[in-house]
Amino acid sequence: MRIGQRWPEAEMPKWQVIFDQALNDPDKIGSAKYHFIVAIESAIDMCNEVTATCLR
């Protein structure tokens, strides 16, 4: 399969079908963005905690 080339609908792998459905649903896109932001904020908080603990 070349880059940019698509599978015929009947031969699409399951992950590709789920991915295409998710990209066509604005609610799922918004939810994914929110979860991504929360994950980034959590990582920043953990880094701040480790830094504060090490500098005591």
PyMOL Python script that loads the backbone (N, CA, C, O; Angstrom):
from pymol import cmd

cmd.read_pdbstr("""\
ATOM      1  N   MET A   1       0.857  -1.170   0.000  1.00  0.00           N
ATOM      2  CA  MET A   1       0.000   0.000   0.000  1.00  0.00           C
ATOM      3  C   MET A   1       0.908   1.240   0.000  1.00  0.00           C
ATOM      4  O   MET A   1       1.748   1.396   0.886  1.00  0.00           O
ATOM      5  N   ARG A   2       0.739   2.089  -0.965  1.00  0.00           N
ATOM      6  CA  ARG A   2       1.539   3.301  -1.076  1.00  0.00           C
ATOM      7  C   ARG A   2       0.959   4.417  -0.221  1.00  0.00           C
ATOM      8  O   ARG A   2      -0.220   4.397   0.133  1.00  0.00           O
ATOM      9  N   ILE A   3       1.790   5.376   0.101  1.00  0.00           N
ATOM     10  CA  ILE A   3       1.333   6.519   0.892  1.00  0.00           C
ATOM     11  C   ILE A   3       0.261   7.268   0.114  1.00  0.00           C
ATOM     12  O   ILE A   3       0.421   7.550  -1.074  1.00  0.00           O
ATOM     13  N   GLY A   4      -0.822   7.582   0.792  1.00  0.00           N
ATOM     14  CA  GLY A   4      -1.918   8.310   0.165  1.00  0.00           C
ATOM     15  C   GLY A   4      -2.920   7.417  -0.543  1.00  0.00           C
ATOM     16  O   GLY A   4      -4.009   7.865  -0.904  1.00  0.00           O
ATOM     17  N   GLN A   5      -2.559   6.156  -0.744  1.00  0.00           N
ATOM     18  CA  GLN A   5      -3.465   5.221  -1.399  1.00  0.00           C
ATOM     19  C   GLN A   5      -4.400   4.622  -0.354  1.00  0.00           C
ATOM     20  O   GLN A   5      -3.958   4.299   0.749  1.00  0.00           O
ATOM     21  N   ARG A   6      -5.666   4.470  -0.674  1.00  0.00           N
ATOM     22  CA  ARG A   6      -6.645   3.964   0.290  1.00  0.00           C
ATOM     23  C   ARG A   6      -7.056   2.544  -0.061  1.00  0.00           C
ATOM     24  O   ARG A   6      -7.052   2.138  -1.223  1.00  0.00           O
ATOM     25  N   TRP A   7      -7.415   1.792   0.996  1.00  0.00           N
ATOM     26  CA  TRP A   7      -7.916   0.443   0.799  1.00  0.00           C
ATOM     27  C   TRP A   7      -9.344   0.503   0.260  1.00  0.00           C
ATOM     28  O   TRP A   7     -10.075   1.457   0.528  1.00  0.00           O
ATOM     29  N   PRO A   8      -9.734  -0.512  -0.498  1.00  0.00           N
ATOM     30  CA  PRO A   8     -11.163  -0.628  -0.828  1.00  0.00           C
ATOM     31  C   PRO A   8     -11.949  -0.824   0.471  1.00  0.00           C
ATOM     32  O   PRO A   8     -11.430  -1.419   1.415  1.00  0.00           O
ATOM     33  N   GLU A   9     -13.163  -0.346   0.535  1.00  0.00           N
ATOM     34  CA  GLU A   9     -13.965  -0.366   1.764  1.00  0.00           C
ATOM     35  C   GLU A   9     -14.041  -1.758   2.391  1.00  0.00           C
ATOM     36  O   GLU A   9     -13.970  -1.883   3.614  1.00  0.00           O
ATOM     37  N   ALA A  10     -14.184  -2.797   1.583  1.00  0.00           N
ATOM     38  CA  ALA A  10     -14.319  -4.159   2.117  1.00  0.00           C
ATOM     39  C   ALA A  10     -13.011  -4.676   2.705  1.00  0.00           C
ATOM     40  O   ALA A  10     -13.040  -5.568   3.553  1.00  0.00           O
ATOM     41  N   GLU A  11     -11.870  -4.146   2.283  1.00  0.00           N
ATOM     42  CA  GLU A  11     -10.580  -4.650   2.740  1.00  0.00           C
ATOM     43  C   GLU A  11      -9.939  -3.768   3.816  1.00  0.00           C
ATOM     44  O   GLU A  11      -8.822  -4.045   4.255  1.00  0.00           O
ATOM     45  N   MET A  12     -10.633  -2.713   4.241  1.00  0.00           N
ATOM     46  CA  MET A  12     -10.052  -1.805   5.234  1.00  0.00           C
ATOM     47  C   MET A  12      -9.839  -2.529   6.559  1.00  0.00           C
ATOM     48  O   MET A  12     -10.717  -3.257   7.020  1.00  0.00           O
ATOM     49  N   PRO A  13      -8.670  -2.328   7.170  1.00  0.00           N
ATOM     50  CA  PRO A  13      -8.470  -2.907   8.499  1.00  0.00           C
ATOM     51  C   PRO A  13      -9.402  -2.255   9.513  1.00  0.00           C
ATOM     52  O   PRO A  13      -9.853  -1.125   9.326  1.00  0.00           O
ATOM     53  N   LYS A  14      -9.683  -2.984  10.590  1.00  0.00           N
ATOM     54  CA  LYS A  14     -10.639  -2.495  11.575  1.00  0.00           C
ATOM     55  C   LYS A  14     -10.194  -1.157  12.178  1.00  0.00           C
ATOM     56  O   LYS A  14     -11.021  -0.270  12.389  1.00  0.00           O
ATOM     57  N   TRP A  15      -8.896  -1.006  12.456  1.00  0.00           N
ATOM     58  CA  TRP A  15      -8.421   0.245  13.058  1.00  0.00           C
ATOM     59  C   TRP A  15      -8.663   1.424  12.124  1.00  0.00           C
ATOM     60  O   TRP A  15      -8.937   2.533  12.584  1.00  0.00           O
ATOM     61  N   GLN A  16      -8.565   1.194  10.812  1.00  0.00           N
ATOM     62  CA  GLN A  16      -8.767   2.278   9.851  1.00  0.00           C
ATOM     63  C   GLN A  16     -10.235   2.708   9.826  1.00  0.00           C
ATOM     64  O   GLN A  16     -10.534   3.897   9.712  1.00  0.00           O
ATOM     65  N   VAL A  17     -11.141   1.747   9.932  1.00  0.00           N
ATOM     66  CA  VAL A  17     -12.569   2.061   9.958  1.00  0.00           C
ATOM     67  C   VAL A  17     -12.898   2.881  11.197  1.00  0.00           C
ATOM     68  O   VAL A  17     -13.611   3.881  11.112  1.00  0.00           O
ATOM     69  N   ILE A  18     -12.373   2.456  12.361  1.00  0.00           N
ATOM     70  CA  ILE A  18     -12.632   3.174  13.610  1.00  0.00           C
ATOM     71  C   ILE A  18     -12.029   4.578  13.548  1.00  0.00           C
ATOM     72  O   ILE A  18     -12.656   5.545  13.981  1.00  0.00           O
ATOM     73  N   PHE A  19     -10.817   4.686  13.012  1.00  0.00           N
ATOM     74  CA  PHE A  19     -10.150   5.979  12.887  1.00  0.00           C
ATOM     75  C   PHE A  19     -10.948   6.918  11.981  1.00  0.00           C
ATOM     76  O   PHE A  19     -11.124   8.090  12.314  1.00  0.00           O
ATOM     77  N   ASP A  20     -11.428   6.423  10.852  1.00  0.00           N
ATOM     78  CA  ASP A  20     -12.217   7.251   9.941  1.00  0.00           C
ATOM     79  C   ASP A  20     -13.517   7.705  10.597  1.00  0.00           C
ATOM     80  O   ASP A  20     -13.933   8.850  10.420  1.00  0.00           O
ATOM     81  N   GLN A  21     -14.162   6.816  11.352  1.00  0.00           N
ATOM     82  CA  GLN A  21     -15.402   7.183  12.033  1.00  0.00           C
ATOM     83  C   GLN A  21     -15.140   8.258  13.083  1.00  0.00           C
ATOM     84  O   GLN A  21     -15.939   9.181  13.246  1.00  0.00           O
ATOM     85  N   ALA A  22     -14.019   8.136  13.796  1.00  0.00           N
ATOM     86  CA  ALA A  22     -13.692   9.113  14.831  1.00  0.00           C
ATOM     87  C   ALA A  22     -13.409  10.482  14.218  1.00  0.00           C
ATOM     88  O   ALA A  22     -13.788  11.506  14.787  1.00  0.00           O
ATOM     89  N   LEU A  23     -12.750  10.506  13.069  1.00  0.00           N
ATOM     90  CA  LEU A  23     -12.438  11.784  12.435  1.00  0.00           C
ATOM     91  C   LEU A  23     -13.667  12.479  11.877  1.00  0.00           C
ATOM     92  O   LEU A  23     -13.654  13.691  11.664  1.00  0.00           O
ATOM     93  N   ASN A  24     -14.716  11.731  11.643  1.00  0.00           N
ATOM     94  CA  ASN A  24     -15.944  12.322  11.101  1.00  0.00           C
ATOM     95  C   ASN A  24     -16.935  12.731  12.188  1.00  0.00           C
ATOM     96  O   ASN A  24     -18.017  13.232  11.881  1.00  0.00           O
ATOM     97  N   ASP A  25     -16.573  12.521  13.469  1.00  0.00           N
ATOM     98  CA  ASP A  25     -17.468  12.853  14.578  1.00  0.00           C
ATOM     99  C   ASP A  25     -16.881  14.025  15.375  1.00  0.00           C
ATOM    100  O   ASP A  25     -15.885  13.847  16.077  1.00  0.00           O
ATOM    101  N   PRO A  26     -17.478  15.216  15.279  1.00  0.00           N
ATOM    102  CA  PRO A  26     -16.942  16.389  15.985  1.00  0.00           C
ATOM    103  C   PRO A  26     -16.877  16.199  17.504  1.00  0.00           C
ATOM    104  O   PRO A  26     -15.979  16.738  18.151  1.00  0.00           O
ATOM    105  N   ASP A  27     -17.814  15.442  18.078  1.00  0.00           N
ATOM    106  CA  ASP A  27     -17.787  15.208  19.526  1.00  0.00           C
ATOM    107  C   ASP A  27     -16.571  14.402  19.935  1.00  0.00           C
ATOM    108  O   ASP A  27     -15.960  14.680  20.967  1.00  0.00           O
ATOM    109  N   LYS A  28     -16.213  13.408  19.139  1.00  0.00           N
ATOM    110  CA  LYS A  28     -15.042  12.586  19.462  1.00  0.00           C
ATOM    111  C   LYS A  28     -13.752  13.378  19.293  1.00  0.00           C
ATOM    112  O   LYS A  28     -12.803  13.190  20.055  1.00  0.00           O
ATOM    113  N   ILE A  29     -13.713  14.253  18.312  1.00  0.00           N
ATOM    114  CA  ILE A  29     -12.528  15.097  18.120  1.00  0.00           C
ATOM    115  C   ILE A  29     -12.367  16.038  19.314  1.00  0.00           C
ATOM    116  O   ILE A  29     -11.264  16.196  19.838  1.00  0.00           O
ATOM    117  N   GLY A  30     -13.458  16.659  19.740  1.00  0.00           N
ATOM    118  CA  GLY A  30     -13.413  17.552  20.898  1.00  0.00           C
ATOM    119  C   GLY A  30     -13.014  16.817  22.163  1.00  0.00           C
ATOM    120  O   GLY A  30     -12.240  17.332  22.970  1.00  0.00           O
ATOM    121  N   SER A  31     -13.538  15.625  22.333  1.00  0.00           N
ATOM    122  CA  SER A  31     -13.196  14.821  23.502  1.00  0.00           C
ATOM    123  C   SER A  31     -11.717  14.439  23.486  1.00  0.00           C
ATOM    124  O   SER A  31     -11.056  14.485  24.523  1.00  0.00           O
ATOM    125  N   ALA A  32     -11.204  14.068  22.341  1.00  0.00           N
ATOM    126  CA  ALA A  32      -9.789  13.699  22.228  1.00  0.00           C
ATOM    127  C   ALA A  32      -8.894  14.899  22.531  1.00  0.00           C
ATOM    128  O   ALA A  32      -7.869  14.759  23.197  1.00  0.00           O
ATOM    129  N   LYS A  33      -9.281  16.079  22.042  1.00  0.00           N
ATOM    130  CA  LYS A  33      -8.503  17.294  22.334  1.00  0.00           C
ATOM    131  C   LYS A  33      -8.484  17.572  23.835  1.00  0.00           C
ATOM    132  O   LYS A  33      -7.438  17.893  24.399  1.00  0.00           O
ATOM    133  N   TYR A  34      -9.638  17.449  24.474  1.00  0.00           N
ATOM    134  CA  TYR A  34      -9.736  17.700  25.906  1.00  0.00           C
ATOM    135  C   TYR A  34      -8.841  16.729  26.679  1.00  0.00           C
ATOM    136  O   TYR A  34      -8.093  17.149  27.562  1.00  0.00           O
ATOM    137  N   HIS A  35      -8.913  15.434  26.353  1.00  0.00           N
ATOM    138  CA  HIS A  35      -8.105  14.434  27.053  1.00  0.00           C
ATOM    139  C   HIS A  35      -6.619  14.657  26.814  1.00  0.00           C
ATOM    140  O   HIS A  35      -5.805  14.415  27.705  1.00  0.00           O
ATOM    141  N   PHE A  36      -6.266  15.108  25.638  1.00  0.00           N
ATOM    142  CA  PHE A  36      -4.868  15.399  25.330  1.00  0.00           C
ATOM    143  C   PHE A  36      -4.361  16.568  26.188  1.00  0.00           C
ATOM    144  O   PHE A  36      -3.253  16.515  26.721  1.00  0.00           O
ATOM    145  N   ILE A  37      -5.170  17.609  26.315  1.00  0.00           N
ATOM    146  CA  ILE A  37      -4.803  18.763  27.132  1.00  0.00           C
ATOM    147  C   ILE A  37      -4.662  18.359  28.596  1.00  0.00           C
ATOM    148  O   ILE A  37      -3.722  18.785  29.268  1.00  0.00           O
ATOM    149  N   VAL A  38      -5.587  17.542  29.095  1.00  0.00           N
ATOM    150  CA  VAL A  38      -5.513  17.083  30.483  1.00  0.00           C
ATOM    151  C   VAL A  38      -4.247  16.257  30.702  1.00  0.00           C
ATOM    152  O   VAL A  38      -3.599  16.387  31.741  1.00  0.00           O
ATOM    153  N   ALA A  39      -3.888  15.417  29.743  1.00  0.00           N
ATOM    154  CA  ALA A  39      -2.677  14.607  29.861  1.00  0.00           C
ATOM    155  C   ALA A  39      -1.434  15.488  29.909  1.00  0.00           C
ATOM    156  O   ALA A  39      -0.515  15.224  30.685  1.00  0.00           O
ATOM    157  N   ILE A  40      -1.401  16.528  29.087  1.00  0.00           N
ATOM    158  CA  ILE A  40      -0.260  17.458  29.085  1.00  0.00           C
ATOM    159  C   ILE A  40      -0.176  18.191  30.419  1.00  0.00           C
ATOM    160  O   ILE A  40       0.907  18.318  30.991  1.00  0.00           O
ATOM    161  N   GLU A  41      -1.316  18.674  30.917  1.00  0.00           N
ATOM    162  CA  GLU A  41      -1.326  19.369  32.204  1.00  0.00           C
ATOM    163  C   GLU A  41      -0.861  18.445  33.328  1.00  0.00           C
ATOM    164  O   GLU A  41      -0.146  18.881  34.230  1.00  0.00           O
ATOM    165  N   SER A  42      -1.258  17.184  33.282  1.00  0.00           N
ATOM    166  CA  SER A  42      -0.836  16.223  34.302  1.00  0.00           C
ATOM    167  C   SER A  42       0.666  15.992  34.245  1.00  0.00           C
ATOM    168  O   SER A  42       1.321  15.907  35.284  1.00  0.00           O
ATOM    169  N   ALA A  43       1.213  15.890  33.049  1.00  0.00           N
ATOM    170  CA  ALA A  43       2.655  15.697  32.904  1.00  0.00           C
ATOM    171  C   ALA A  43       3.419  16.910  33.448  1.00  0.00           C
ATOM    172  O   ALA A  43       4.451  16.752  34.101  1.00  0.00           O
ATOM    173  N   ILE A  44       2.918  18.107  33.180  1.00  0.00           N
ATOM    174  CA  ILE A  44       3.558  19.321  33.698  1.00  0.00           C
ATOM    175  C   ILE A  44       3.508  19.336  35.220  1.00  0.00           C
ATOM    176  O   ILE A  44       4.500  19.668  35.869  1.00  0.00           O
ATOM    177  N   ASP A  45       2.356  18.978  35.799  1.00  0.00           N
ATOM    178  CA  ASP A  45       2.233  18.941  37.256  1.00  0.00           C
ATOM    179  C   ASP A  45       3.201  17.932  37.871  1.00  0.00           C
ATOM    180  O   ASP A  45       3.817  18.209  38.901  1.00  0.00           O
ATOM    181  N   MET A  46       3.337  16.765  37.245  1.00  0.00           N
ATOM    182  CA  MET A  46       4.269  15.758  37.757  1.00  0.00           C
ATOM    183  C   MET A  46       5.708  16.265  37.692  1.00  0.00           C
ATOM    184  O   MET A  46       6.480  16.061  38.630  1.00  0.00           O
ATOM    185  N   CYS A  47       6.068  16.917  36.606  1.00  0.00           N
ATOM    186  CA  CYS A  47       7.425  17.473  36.480  1.00  0.00           C
ATOM    187  C   CYS A  47       7.679  18.543  37.531  1.00  0.00           C
ATOM    188  O   CYS A  47       8.760  18.596  38.118  1.00  0.00           O
ATOM    189  N   ASN A  48       6.695  19.389  37.767  1.00  0.00           N
ATOM    190  CA  ASN A  48       6.839  20.420  38.797  1.00  0.00           C
ATOM    191  C   ASN A  48       7.010  19.799  40.179  1.00  0.00           C
ATOM    192  O   ASN A  48       7.812  20.281  40.979  1.00  0.00           O
ATOM    193  N   GLU A  49       6.272  18.744  40.462  1.00  0.00           N
ATOM    194  CA  GLU A  49       6.365  18.061  41.747  1.00  0.00           C
ATOM    195  C   GLU A  49       7.749  17.425  41.940  1.00  0.00           C
ATOM    196  O   GLU A  49       8.342  17.533  43.014  1.00  0.00           O
ATOM    197  N   VAL A  50       8.251  16.770  40.907  1.00  0.00           N
ATOM    198  CA  VAL A  50       9.567  16.149  40.985  1.00  0.00           C
ATOM    199  C   VAL A  50      10.648  17.214  41.170  1.00  0.00           C
ATOM    200  O   VAL A  50      11.568  17.033  41.967  1.00  0.00           O
ATOM    201  N   THR A  51      10.541  18.303  40.449  1.00  0.00           N
ATOM    202  CA  THR A  51      11.514  19.395  40.558  1.00  0.00           C
ATOM    203  C   THR A  51      11.491  19.999  41.956  1.00  0.00           C
ATOM    204  O   THR A  51      12.545  20.239  42.546  1.00  0.00           O
ATOM    205  N   ALA A  52      10.296  20.249  42.492  1.00  0.00           N
ATOM    206  CA  ALA A  52      10.187  20.834  43.830  1.00  0.00           C
ATOM    207  C   ALA A  52      10.745  19.887  44.883  1.00  0.00           C
ATOM    208  O   ALA A  52      11.381  20.330  45.839  1.00  0.00           O
ATOM    209  N   THR A  53      10.517  18.598  44.719  1.00  0.00           N
ATOM    210  CA  THR A  53      11.027  17.615  45.675  1.00  0.00           C
ATOM    211  C   THR A  53      12.557  17.556  45.624  1.00  0.00           C
ATOM    212  O   THR A  53      13.210  17.459  46.663  1.00  0.00           O
ATOM    213  N   CYS A  54      13.118  17.613  44.434  1.00  0.00           N
ATOM    214  CA  CYS A  54      14.572  17.526  44.283  1.00  0.00           C
ATOM    215  C   CYS A  54      15.282  18.776  44.776  1.00  0.00           C
ATOM    216  O   CYS A  54      16.437  18.693  45.192  1.00  0.00           O
ATOM    217  N   LEU A  55      14.635  19.917  44.743  1.00  0.00           N
ATOM    218  CA  LEU A  55      15.281  21.175  45.124  1.00  0.00           C
ATOM    219  C   LEU A  55      15.141  21.503  46.602  1.00  0.00           C
ATOM    220  O   LEU A  55      15.644  22.535  47.049  1.00  0.00           O
ATOM    221  N   ARG A  56      14.474  20.657  47.368  1.00  0.00           N
ATOM    222  CA  ARG A  56      14.303  20.933  48.806  1.00  0.00           C
ATOM    223  C   ARG A  56      15.583  20.727  49.537  1.00  0.00           C
ATOM    224  O   ARG A  56      15.636  20.911  50.753  1.00  0.00           O
TER     225      ARG A  56
END
""", "prot")
cmd.dss("prot")
cmd.show_as("cartoon", "prot")
cmd.util.cbc("prot")
cmd.orient("prot")
